[in-house]
Every structure is written in C-alpha cells, then in structure tokens.
Amino acid sequence: MKLILPALLLIFLLNSCNTTIGFARDMRQAGEGLEKAAQGKQGGTDDVGAPTY
C-alpha cells in the first residue's frame, strides 16, 4: 500500500515531460508574438527551430 503513492507520482512525473516541452514551446511562441507586436510588425506563425514530436 505504501508503494502506490510513489509509483503514481513517478508515473505522473515521467508522463509530464511532453507536457512541459509543449508548454515551453507555447510560451516561447507567445513571447515572440509579443515582441513582434511591440515592434509594430505583423507576424505569421513562423516556427524558428521548435522541436516537433
């Protein structure tokens, strides 16, 4: 019974790797959009080296 909680926590942590990568990619794209808006440029959805899984 004592092993259930650590096992579930380990499964959650290993499963969240792709979620973390996706979140970081989204935040980077949002930052690029803000930079373009601040510079007065209209930007598309150009992808500058983001990994795709």
Contacts in CASP RR format, 6 or more apart in sequence:
PFRMAT RR
TARGET T0000
AUTHOR 0000-0000-0000
METHOD contacts of the structure
MODEL  1
MKLILPALLLIFLLNSCNTTIGFARDMRQAGEGLEKAAQGKQGGTDDVGA
PTY
18 53 0 8 1.000
21 51 0 8 1.000
21 53 0 8 1.000
25 50 0 8 1.000
25 51 0 8 1.000
28 50 0 8 1.000
29 45 0 8 1.000
29 50 0 8 1.000
32 48 0 8 1.000
33 43 0 8 1.000
36 42 0 8 1.000
36 43 0 8 1.000
END
